[in-house]
Amino acid sequence: MVFEKIKEILVDQLDVEEEKVTMEASITEDLGADSLDVADIVMSIEEEFDVEVPDDQLQNIKLVGDIVKYIEENAE
C-alpha cells in the first residue's frame, strides 16, 4: 500500500514509466530526479502520509525502498 502510493507520486512528478519504479530503483540515477525533484517529492510524501522527513534524514534516502521503509517506520 505505501509502495503503491509512493510509486504514484514518483510516476506523476518525475514522468517515468511505472515499471521503472521498483523498491531497488535509485531516485536520482534510475528515475532521473535532481535535488529540486527530491524536495518536491518529499513535500508530496509528507502531505500524503502526514509525516515529516527531517533534512538530516534526506541523505539516507537514496532508493525508493528507503522512502517506503521510512514511511512505514514513522507514519502514524
C-alpha positions in Angstrom: 0.0 0.0 0.0 2.7 2.5 1.0 4.8 1.5 -2.0 1.9 1.8 -4.4 1.1 5.4 -3.2 4.8 6.4 -3.4 5.0 4.8 -6.9 2.0 7.0 -8.0 3.8 10.1 -6.6 7.1 9.3 -8.4 5.4 8.4 -11.7 3.4 11.7 -11.6 6.2 14.0 -10.5 9.1 12.5 -12.5 7.1 11.5 -15.5 8.7 8.0 -15.5 7.2 4.7 -16.5 5.6 2.7 -13.7 7.9 -0.3 -14.5 10.9 1.8 -13.6 9.7 2.4 -10.1 10.8 -0.5 -8.0 11.9 -0.9 -4.4 15.6 -1.1 -5.6 15.4 1.9 -8.0 17.7 4.8 -7.2 15.7 8.0 -7.1 18.4 10.1 -8.8 20.2 7.6 -11.0 17.4 5.3 -12.2 14.5 7.7 -12.1 16.4 10.9 -13.0 15.4 13.1 -10.1 17.6 16.1 -9.3 17.7 17.8 -5.9 14.7 20.1 -6.7 12.7 17.0 -7.7 13.7 15.3 -4.5 12.5 18.3 -2.5 9.1 18.3 -4.3 8.8 14.5 -3.8 9.5 14.8 -0.1 6.9 17.5 0.3 4.3 15.4 -1.5 5.1 12.4 0.6 4.9 14.4 3.8 1.5 15.6 2.8 0.2 12.2 1.7 1.3 10.3 4.7 1.1 13.1 7.3 4.8 12.6 8.3 7.7 14.9 8.5 11.1 13.9 6.9 13.8 15.9 8.7 16.6 17.3 6.5 19.2 15.1 8.1 17.2 12.0 7.0 17.2 13.0 3.4 20.8 11.9 2.9 19.7 8.4 3.9 17.1 8.2 1.2 18.6 7.0 -2.0 16.3 4.2 -3.2 12.6 4.0 -3.5 12.7 1.3 -0.8 14.3 3.8 1.6 11.3 6.0 1.3 8.9 3.1 1.9 10.9 2.0 4.9 11.0 5.5 6.4 7.2 6.0 5.9 6.4 2.5 7.4 8.5 3.3 10.5 7.4 6.9 11.0 3.9 7.4 9.7 1.1 7.5 12.2 
